[in-house]
Amino acid sequence: MPYTPILATLAYVLSKDKSSVLMVHRNKNPNDHHWGKYNGLGGKFEVMEDAVSCCLREIKEEAGIDAINPILKGTISWPGFGKNGEAWFGFLFLLTTWNGVPLSENPEGTLEWVPVEQILHKNLWEGDRLFLPLMFDGKPTQFHGVMPYAGGKPLSWNYHILGS
């Protein structure tokens, strides 16, 4: 059977001094699959979008800023991650350059600057703790992995690093 995941982007916006990351605290809708969690910014592809176009649009919609030259840090396939067990495939970007003033909130929740060293102490998806160190390692590498989920928990995490 062909693998037909939902395609999405997930971006982590660094502050101008690179010490903090703009996260959304998903606290607006108790029916949200991500309720109470801290997430990067992003969402589903629209028809006729590529990964970069989706990232740029989502950052503008969710944070009100214009991203410049997003850096593709990796991809993750998340079989079983969706609310109803759907598979997701994400393109993960790091944003170090952007223009504008970030919003303080959006329809999903409150936007917060979280110190990079404090991210893993926030209420995250358990699987985020496995890949986030790769997002902020400062290396010019990419990771590409698979993280199957069941019952809201990661079952495993396998990945390759390119460019090292």
trRosetta pair geometry for C-beta under 8 A, 3 or more apart (Angstrom, degrees):
i j d omega theta_ij theta_ji phi_ij phi_ji
3 77 7.9 -5 171 -152 143 134
3 79 8.0 -76 -142 -90 111 108
3 87 6.8 -82 -167 106 88 164
4 87 7.4 120 80 60 45 120
5 77 6.6 -154 -41 -144 162 84
5 78 7.5 118 -146 56 138 66
5 79 7.4 -101 -90 -88 115 60
5 86 7.4 117 -144 159 63 84
5 87 3.8 -90 -103 116 89 98
5 88 5.4 124 -178 -137 113 8
5 89 4.0 113 90 -18 142 97
6 44 6.0 -59 174 -116 107 107
6 82 6.8 93 10 -73 134 130
6 86 5.8 42 -14 145 117 129
6 87 7.0 163 11 91 72 54
6 88 4.9 -31 63 -109 95 70
6 89 7.2 173 76 23 43 70
7 44 6.8 92 80 -154 58 67
7 45 4.3 -2 96 2 108 128
7 51 8.0 -105 172 -91 114 81
7 54 7.8 -138 130 -68 100 172
7 88 8.0 151 -88 -162 16 63
7 89 5.5 -25 -105 70 61 99
7 91 7.8 22 -174 -11 88 100
8 42 6.0 102 164 140 95 113
8 43 5.9 -95 -145 158 103 21
8 44 5.1 -51 -94 -92 90 44
8 45 6.6 -130 -86 -20 36 74
8 54 7.5 -158 -156 154 36 143
8 88 5.9 -18 18 -166 123 108
8 89 7.2 148 27 76 72 48
8 90 5.0 -30 79 -102 90 79
8 91 7.5 -165 99 23 43 73
9 42 4.2 -137 99 -149 70 121
9 43 7.0 -2 51 45 77 38
9 45 7.5 99 -19 -68 88 74
9 51 6.0 132 -85 -164 109 74
9 54 4.7 157 -13 111 126 109
9 55 4.3 -140 177 -79 161 76
9 58 5.8 -176 70 23 116 148
9 90 6.6 118 -126 -158 18 78
9 91 5.0 -33 -109 67 75 93
9 92 7.6 156 -164 -87 61 28
9 93 6.3 3 -172 1 109 114
10 39 7.5 -95 -144 177 107 97
10 40 4.8 90 175 76 86 126
10 41 7.5 142 -157 74 49 33
10 42 4.2 -127 -97 27 36 154
10 90 4.9 13 -2 -173 112 133
10 91 7.4 165 25 76 68 43
10 92 5.1 -21 71 -107 97 74
10 93 7.3 167 85 25 46 72
11 40 5.5 -175 75 160 33 118
11 41 5.1 -35 65 70 91 85
11 42 5.2 134 5 -63 78 104
11 55 5.4 109 -59 -153 130 100
11 58 7.0 150 11 91 121 117
11 59 5.8 -40 70 -74 154 107
11 67 7.2 -52 -178 -101 159 154
11 70 6.4 -67 -123 -138 125 132
11 92 7.5 161 -86 -161 40 49
11 93 4.3 -18 -109 70 88 102
11 94 7.4 170 -157 -86 71 16
11 95 5.6 41 177 -21 116 113
12 21 5.2 -26 -174 -153 99 123
12 22 7.7 158 -166 53 50 67
12 23 8.0 -4 -130 -81 81 76
12 40 4.5 -74 -73 -118 71 124
12 41 7.7 152 -84 22 30 78
12 92 7.7 17 -4 -176 100 91
12 93 7.3 -176 25 94 64 56
12 94 5.5 -22 66 -114 96 64
12 95 6.9 -174 87 22 43 80
12 135 5.6 72 22 169 153 139
12 136 7.6 -85 121 -63 154 94
13 21 6.6 127 70 -160 51 63
13 22 4.1 -11 69 35 111 115
13 40 7.9 140 -1 -155 70 88
13 41 6.6 13 -14 18 109 127
13 59 6.9 122 -68 -138 124 116
13 63 6.5 63 -9 -99 161 175
13 65 7.2 100 -140 65 154 144
13 67 7.4 -115 -103 -100 106 103
13 95 4.4 -21 -110 68 66 121
13 98 6.3 -11 -147 -10 114 154
13 102 7.5 149 110 -90 153 134
14 18 5.0 9 167 -122 132 57
14 20 7.2 134 -158 79 57 43
14 21 6.0 -38 -98 -98 54 67
14 22 8.0 -127 -61 0 9 83
14 94 6.9 26 -22 -178 110 91
14 95 6.5 -170 17 87 73 60
14 96 5.1 1 48 -108 126 61
14 116 7.8 6 -123 -72 96 116
15 18 6.5 -130 69 -42 72 14
15 19 5.8 -37 58 50 126 68
15 20 4.2 45 -16 55 128 89
15 21 7.4 -104 -18 -65 81 25
15 22 7.4 128 -64 -42 70 84
15 113 6.0 52 -69 -145 122 124
17 20 7.8 46 66 14 91 83
18 96 6.8 6 -96 -137 99 98
18 116 7.8 -3 154 -35 64 139
19 115 6.2 -32 152 -134 86 78
19 116 6.3 -125 -178 0 38 103
20 113 4.1 43 145 176 144 97
20 114 6.0 152 -161 71 89 30
20 115 5.2 -55 -98 -92 83 40
20 116 6.5 -140 -103 -32 26 70
21 40 7.6 -58 165 -105 121 85
21 113 7.2 148 68 -154 28 56
21 114 5.4 -30 61 63 83 88
21 116 5.9 95 -22 -89 103 69
21 119 6.2 19 39 -82 135 124
21 136 7.7 -85 -60 -82 133 129
22 41 6.9 -2 107 -25 103 122
22 63 6.1 60 141 -121 148 138
22 102 5.8 -144 -125 -129 145 161
22 111 5.9 0 -172 -175 97 106
22 112 7.5 156 -150 79 52 33
22 113 6.0 -31 -91 -94 61 64
22 114 7.9 146 -104 16 13 79
23 38 4.6 20 160 -175 137 103
23 39 6.5 145 -164 68 86 29
23 40 6.6 -63 -117 -88 71 39
23 111 7.3 159 81 -153 37 57
23 112 5.6 -26 64 65 86 84
23 113 7.9 134 18 -112 77 16
23 114 4.9 7 8 1 126 126
23 119 7.4 152 -58 -124 142 93
23 122 7.1 49 123 141 169 176
24 38 7.1 157 78 -152 41 55
24 39 5.4 -24 61 63 92 85
24 40 7.7 36 17 141 89 10
24 41 6.1 102 -19 -86 116 76
24 62 6.7 -70 -63 177 141 120
24 106 6.7 -46 -123 39 127 113
24 108 5.6 34 164 96 140 118
24 109 5.0 116 171 67 89 108
24 110 7.2 150 -157 77 58 37
24 111 5.6 -35 -98 -96 68 66
24 112 7.8 137 -109 18 20 75
25 36 7.9 -23 -179 -162 81 28
25 37 7.8 -170 -149 100 51 31
25 38 5.4 -26 -98 -96 66 77
25 109 4.8 -140 86 154 53 132
25 110 4.7 -9 52 61 107 91
25 111 7.8 -170 13 -85 77 16
25 112 5.7 38 -22 1 111 122
26 29 7.7 -53 175 45 87 79
26 32 5.4 -144 169 120 118 149
26 34 4.2 76 32 112 177 101
26 35 5.9 -121 119 -109 108 23
26 36 6.5 -30 79 24 87 21
26 37 5.2 11 33 57 119 72
26 38 7.5 -164 3 -85 81 24
26 39 6.2 41 -35 5 113 113
26 108 5.4 -48 -120 163 78 96
26 109 4.5 -135 -111 -32 24 145
27 35 7.6 87 -105 -159 39 63
27 36 6.6 69 -92 -93 76 42
27 109 4.5 96 27 -133 67 108
27 110 5.9 -7 41 6 120 97
28 32 7.2 76 66 -31 74 142
28 105 7.8 123 -70 -178 121 114
28 107 6.2 -171 111 166 168 43
28 108 5.7 180 27 171 126 17
28 109 4.9 -139 -16 -77 93 56
29 32 4.2 105 83 -37 98 102
29 35 6.9 -108 92 -93 61 96
29 108 7.3 -63 13 -135 107 49
30 35 5.6 54 -147 -128 38 143
31 35 7.3 137 54 -60 10 129
32 35 4.4 136 69 -63 88 76
32 108 6.9 112 -124 -149 151 81
33 82 7.4 -52 -143 -166 165 51
33 83 4.2 -111 -94 -77 129 104
34 37 4.6 -93 -178 47 80 120
34 39 5.9 -17 -170 -36 146 137
34 108 7.7 12 73 -172 126 117
34 125 7.8 -61 -127 -56 88 106
36 123 5.7 -56 145 123 89 148
37 123 5.6 -124 -116 120 47 90
37 124 6.2 78 -160 -132 95 28
37 125 6.0 31 -148 -45 146 71
38 112 7.6 -66 -127 54 114 119
38 114 7.0 60 -171 -47 148 157
38 119 7.7 -152 112 -154 139 72
38 122 4.2 -15 20 144 149 137
38 123 5.9 120 -3 66 90 65
38 124 5.6 -51 60 -82 90 72
39 124 7.8 129 -80 -132 52 75
39 125 7.8 44 -93 -10 90 104
39 128 7.8 -136 -114 -91 63 151
40 92 7.8 85 61 -142 164 87
41 58 6.1 159 146 136 90 102
41 59 5.7 94 113 -103 136 63
41 62 4.6 171 -154 94 113 144
41 63 5.7 -41 -108 -34 163 113
42 54 7.6 51 -158 138 89 98
42 55 6.7 -30 -115 -117 99 65
42 58 4.8 56 -134 135 41 157
42 59 7.8 -3 -82 -58 60 69
42 62 7.5 -66 -30 4 20 156
42 90 7.4 83 122 -146 154 110
42 93 7.9 140 -85 32 127 102
43 54 7.5 -138 76 178 67 100
43 58 4.8 174 27 -119 92 125
43 61 7.8 -47 21 73 138 135
43 62 7.4 156 -19 -49 116 129
44 54 7.7 -102 127 -154 28 127
45 49 4.9 -165 -162 73 86 117
45 51 7.7 -58 -92 -93 114 49
45 54 4.8 -64 -106 -92 68 143
46 49 4.8 83 58 -14 73 128
46 54 6.9 168 15 -105 74 89
46 57 7.4 -47 9 89 122 165
49 53 4.4 -145 -152 92 85 118
49 54 4.6 101 148 -61 135 86
49 57 7.1 -75 -124 10 140 141
50 53 5.0 90 49 12 71 106
50 54 7.0 -135 93 -7 33 92
51 54 5.8 -57 -149 36 29 112
51 55 6.4 31 154 -21 64 107
51 72 7.3 53 121 -101 138 120
51 91 4.1 7 -151 45 128 175
52 55 5.6 -54 -149 35 33 114
52 56 6.3 31 155 -18 67 106
52 70 6.3 174 -135 51 82 117
53 56 5.9 -54 -146 37 30 110
53 57 6.3 27 157 -16 65 109
54 57 5.9 -59 -147 39 28 109
54 58 6.1 24 159 -17 65 112
54 91 7.6 105 70 50 125 126
55 58 6.0 -60 -143 39 25 108
55 59 6.3 24 160 -18 63 109
55 67 6.7 -77 134 73 95 160
55 70 5.1 -75 129 22 146 173
55 91 7.1 -91 -57 98 114 114
55 93 5.0 53 -137 3 147 156
56 59 6.0 -57 -148 35 26 109
56 60 6.5 25 155 -17 62 108
56 66 7.7 15 -161 -156 92 62
56 67 5.3 -137 -116 55 67 111
56 70 7.1 -139 -65 -15 75 127
57 60 5.8 -61 -153 38 30 110
57 61 6.2 23 155 -15 68 110
58 61 5.7 -56 -142 41 31 109
58 62 5.7 8 168 -2 69 117
59 62 6.4 -63 -130 49 22 96
59 63 5.5 -32 -173 35 63 115
59 65 6.2 -60 153 73 100 83
59 66 7.7 104 108 -135 114 17
59 67 4.4 56 79 -31 162 121
59 70 7.9 -175 -28 -75 148 128
59 95 6.8 104 -115 -64 150 162
59 98 7.4 -121 161 -122 139 135
60 63 7.4 -64 -105 57 10 73
60 64 6.9 43 -167 -119 47 18
60 65 6.9 -125 -102 70 50 35
60 66 6.4 29 -92 -93 98 55
60 67 7.5 -107 -47 1 76 88
61 106 7.6 85 139 -147 68 140
62 103 7.7 -140 145 41 40 129
62 106 5.1 -62 -153 -49 58 175
62 108 7.2 -12 -134 22 104 125
62 111 7.9 135 152 -84 83 121
63 102 4.8 -42 -177 -137 98 91
63 103 5.7 -163 -162 24 37 93
63 106 7.3 -69 -70 -47 37 132
63 111 6.3 118 -117 -119 81 152
64 100 6.1 -152 128 150 75 138
64 101 7.2 -23 110 84 118 59
64 102 6.2 131 60 -147 96 36
64 103 4.1 111 3 -38 128 98
65 98 4.8 47 150 162 126 126
65 99 6.5 165 -168 79 85 40
65 100 3.9 -174 -123 68 68 121
65 101 7.3 -167 -86 57 95 16
65 102 5.4 -33 -37 -84 122 68
66 98 6.1 162 82 -163 49 76
66 99 4.6 -10 58 57 106 94
66 100 5.5 117 9 -17 78 121
67 70 5.3 19 155 -59 132 99
67 95 5.0 -81 -136 -127 109 134
67 97 7.6 96 -169 89 55 63
67 98 5.1 -36 -107 -104 46 103
68 95 7.9 106 46 -157 53 95
68 97 4.2 -64 73 113 108 105
68 98 5.8 -176 10 -90 84 40
68 99 6.7 68 -32 -13 117 91
69 97 5.8 28 50 55 101 124
70 93 4.1 1 173 -171 120 137
70 94 7.2 147 -167 67 72 37
70 95 5.3 -40 -112 -87 81 83
71 93 6.2 135 67 -160 46 73
71 94 4.6 -26 65 62 107 90
71 95 7.4 179 18 -80 80 33
71 96 6.8 26 -5 0 124 104
72 75 8.0 -1 -176 -49 107 81
72 91 6.5 -49 -131 -178 102 99
72 92 7.4 100 -159 76 59 53
72 93 5.9 -44 -95 -99 46 76
72 142 6.4 9 119 -113 88 123
73 92 5.1 -61 65 108 96 98
73 93 6.5 146 7 -124 88 21
73 94 5.0 73 -41 -17 124 104
73 134 6.9 142 160 130 116 89
73 135 5.4 87 126 -123 165 63
73 142 6.1 171 179 -122 31 66
73 143 6.9 2 149 26 77 84
74 92 4.9 -2 65 52 76 117
74 131 7.3 -138 79 -166 147 121
74 134 6.5 18 -15 127 150 129
74 135 7.8 -105 21 -84 114 71
74 142 5.1 154 -84 -173 67 73
74 143 3.9 -13 -106 64 143 69
74 144 5.7 -158 -159 -69 87 48
74 145 7.0 14 169 7 130 89
74 159 7.6 8 -163 -157 141 131
75 89 6.9 5 -177 179 105 86
75 90 6.6 169 -154 89 59 53
75 91 5.6 -24 -102 -103 86 55
75 92 6.7 -174 -87 10 29 86
75 142 8.0 27 -1 173 76 111
75 143 8.0 -153 37 101 49 57
75 144 4.9 17 52 -125 92 82
75 145 7.5 173 91 30 59 52
76 89 7.4 -175 92 -151 47 48
76 90 5.1 -1 55 56 87 100
76 92 6.5 48 -3 -29 100 122
76 131 6.3 -55 -74 -85 141 165
76 144 7.8 -167 -75 -154 43 41
76 145 5.3 -9 -114 71 77 85
76 146 7.2 152 -162 -96 64 23
76 147 5.7 -7 -172 13 115 110
76 159 7.9 -41 -104 -96 83 117
77 87 7.2 -5 -176 -177 86 108
77 88 7.8 167 -159 92 43 51
77 89 5.1 -12 -109 -109 69 84
77 145 7.3 -141 28 111 74 45
77 146 4.6 -17 64 -112 105 76
77 147 7.3 158 80 27 53 60
78 81 3.6 11 143 -27 120 139
78 87 6.6 162 90 -161 58 59
78 88 4.4 -3 60 61 111 92
78 89 7.2 -168 23 -78 72 35
78 90 6.8 31 -6 -3 113 105
78 127 7.5 120 -118 119 113 166
78 147 5.5 -16 -104 75 73 89
78 148 7.3 141 -161 -107 44 27
78 149 5.9 17 -177 -7 92 114
79 87 4.5 -21 -117 -113 56 105
79 146 7.3 13 0 -168 101 99
79 148 4.6 -20 64 -115 100 84
79 149 7.0 -177 88 28 50 68
80 85 5.2 -32 -137 -154 65 71
80 86 7.8 138 -121 72 16 21
80 87 6.6 13 -19 -86 38 68
80 148 5.5 51 29 -169 121 77
80 149 4.3 -159 99 72 96 71
80 150 5.3 -27 159 -74 150 60
80 155 7.9 40 64 -8 146 121
81 86 7.1 -48 66 82 66 65
81 87 7.0 77 23 -136 86 34
81 88 4.8 -62 61 19 129 112
81 147 7.9 53 -70 99 119 93
81 149 4.3 92 -87 26 61 142
82 85 6.1 -21 69 67 88 15
82 86 3.0 12 26 47 154 91
82 87 7.1 -53 -6 -6 110 15
82 88 6.1 136 -54 -40 89 101
83 86 7.4 15 39 16 59 102
92 131 7.4 -137 -81 147 172 134
92 135 6.6 -97 157 -99 128 107
94 135 6.0 155 -77 -173 109 84
94 136 7.8 150 -115 -82 131 56
95 98 5.6 39 161 -47 121 118
102 111 5.9 -137 154 132 117 150
103 106 5.8 88 98 -62 146 84
103 111 5.7 106 90 10 76 145
104 110 7.0 -28 154 -151 70 75
104 111 5.9 -157 -170 50 22 98
105 109 6.6 -111 -149 132 87 30
105 110 4.9 -41 -101 -109 96 50
105 111 5.9 -159 -86 3 32 81
106 109 6.9 7 58 48 74 44
106 111 6.6 65 -8 -43 92 107
114 118 5.6 -130 177 84 88 104
114 119 5.5 103 124 -89 128 70
114 122 6.2 -32 -139 -49 151 141
115 118 4.3 71 67 10 93 111
115 119 7.6 -133 91 -36 50 70
116 119 6.1 -26 -161 -17 37 113
116 136 5.5 160 -161 -157 120 152
118 121 5.1 -60 -168 38 67 118
118 122 6.9 77 139 -37 82 92
119 122 6.0 -50 -165 12 41 114
119 124 7.5 51 162 -58 79 139
119 132 6.0 -150 120 171 135 147
119 136 7.7 148 20 -12 150 153
120 124 7.2 -63 -133 10 41 142
120 129 5.6 85 -137 -126 95 91
120 132 6.6 179 -76 82 87 141
120 133 8.0 18 -66 -59 129 87
124 128 4.2 -108 167 67 123 133
124 129 6.0 138 86 -50 133 82
124 132 7.5 -47 -162 -33 164 145
125 128 4.5 103 62 -14 84 103
125 129 8.0 -148 94 -8 56 77
126 129 6.2 -49 -173 18 41 113
126 130 7.9 38 138 -17 63 101
126 153 5.8 5 46 -134 147 69
126 154 5.8 -142 97 9 103 98
127 130 5.5 -48 -165 24 52 116
127 131 7.1 18 153 2 77 102
127 147 5.1 110 -155 165 134 144
127 149 6.9 -77 -37 -84 146 105
127 153 7.9 143 -42 -171 94 38
127 154 3.8 121 -83 -53 103 130
127 157 6.9 160 -144 -81 89 117
128 131 6.5 -73 -150 48 37 89
128 132 5.4 43 162 -38 77 113
129 132 6.3 -40 -123 22 24 115
130 133 8.0 -74 168 20 23 98
130 147 6.9 153 75 -112 142 136
130 154 6.7 -80 -2 66 145 172
130 157 4.6 -125 165 -99 153 169
131 134 5.4 -55 -168 36 61 116
131 135 6.7 67 138 -29 80 98
131 143 7.0 -169 -144 92 97 144
131 145 6.9 -157 -97 47 119 142
131 147 7.4 -92 -37 -45 123 148
131 157 7.3 -152 -53 -153 87 131
131 159 7.6 119 -105 -52 98 158
132 135 5.2 -46 -152 24 46 118
132 136 6.7 7 164 6 73 106
133 136 6.6 -78 -148 52 31 87
133 137 6.2 58 155 -64 68 96
134 137 5.7 -26 -140 -14 33 122
134 143 4.8 -13 174 -6 151 148
134 159 7.8 -65 -67 116 167 161
134 161 7.7 -143 -138 -100 123 108
137 141 7.6 -23 80 44 130 108
139 163 7.9 149 146 105 101 109
139 164 7.0 10 169 -100 140 92
140 163 6.1 -106 114 150 75 136
141 161 5.2 15 163 -177 135 101
141 162 6.3 160 -166 77 81 47
141 163 4.2 -177 -119 76 65 106
141 164 5.0 12 -101 -60 138 85
142 161 7.1 158 82 -155 41 55
142 162 4.8 -11 61 55 93 102
142 163 5.9 84 13 8 77 125
143 159 4.9 22 -179 167 105 134
143 160 6.9 162 -152 81 59 42
143 161 5.2 -29 -96 -97 78 70
143 162 7.6 180 -85 15 28 74
144 159 6.2 158 78 -155 35 84
144 160 5.3 -14 58 56 89 92
144 162 6.9 31 -2 -12 109 112
145 157 6.3 18 170 -172 140 73
145 158 5.9 171 -152 91 91 45
145 159 2.9 -43 -82 -90 114 97
145 160 7.1 173 -75 16 69 56
146 156 7.8 17 105 94 87 97
146 157 7.8 176 85 -143 50 38
146 158 5.4 -4 54 60 91 93
146 159 7.4 179 18 -76 53 64
147 154 5.1 -42 -179 -135 101 117
147 155 7.9 149 -180 44 55 67
147 156 7.0 -154 -134 88 51 51
147 157 4.9 7 -104 -105 95 76
147 158 7.9 -180 -73 27 55 57
148 154 7.1 114 79 -156 45 63
148 155 4.6 -28 90 42 98 118
148 156 6.2 28 39 40 94 85
149 152 6.9 4 -180 -124 115 9
149 153 6.5 154 -151 76 77 30
149 154 5.7 -50 -94 -95 73 47
149 155 6.7 -178 -104 -9 19 87
150 153 6.6 -29 69 61 60 80
150 155 5.7 48 11 -56 102 116
154 157 6.1 19 164 -54 140 96
161 164 5.2 30 125 -13 117 128
